[in-house]
Amino acid sequence: MITNSQAQYPILYWLQWLKDEHGYVPSRVMIDDSDTEIAAINKVYNTVNDDVSSGTYTDNVKILICHWHVLRAWKKNILTKLTAKPSTPSKTLKEKREMREAALSLMMNMMRAETPVDFDLEHEKFETWCIDLYQYFEREFLRKREKWSQAWRNHHHHVSTNNYIETWHRQLKEVYLPSLRRQRVDVLVYILWGLVLPDLMQDHLCTVGKFRLRTMNKAERTRLARVNELNGKHIFTGLSN
């Protein structure tokens, strides 16, 4: 889908086409913190008896909000809302930094809560801590808590961000599109079809055929080294016994 619209309708029509023509019905979808995308997904997949006008939605397709985008929004608003007040103009930089760190810690406790009861307990602590910041949180995030808090995230295979997709978007912009001077759809389609798609297919075939092993990131290399270390200890212990 290619669009310059910020409205929900292009996404809605595209998802409806995927559902009707190709039977695409995911069990979970992870998105940025976008009310537009949430509305489109709900109207296509989560309406009750296909009645969009009811405004009531099920949880047939679970919507997850990327933790990285949530934290970015929180940090941005903590900086703007937790500042020195006229009554305390002499608040030092260290004091403001500690206050902001405490606020982020309280908010992250709600994100990491293991059960809805734990979430409610952490929410009560945060509610009485800072009125200005809480008003923003209540307006933008409290009503969507099931989409970003760990308390309602079951069976999601420990995937909390969509950063792999974000990384690919960055590669698309910096590798394939930096020289795109003509902002025309036909030029963009040509690049996607003639350059990007063949490269993706070639990479996929090389990885599947093991002609070229997939490059691991730092975290994956660290986990592999840890596994090899544990395996080595296990073998050594077995030989000793």
KAURZI-V267898 format. One line per field, one symbol per residue. psi: psi as a letter, one per 40 degrees, with the letter a starting at -180 (. if undefined). Layout:
psi->???
//
This chain:
psi->hhieieiedddddddddddddefhgidihhiighdddddddddddeihffgdedehiafdhhhhhhdddddddddddddddgihidegeehidddddddddddddddddddehdiddddddddddddedhddddddddddddefdeeeiddegifeffheifddddddddddddddedehdhgiddddddddddddddddddddddddefdhihhiaddddddddddddddddddddddd.
//
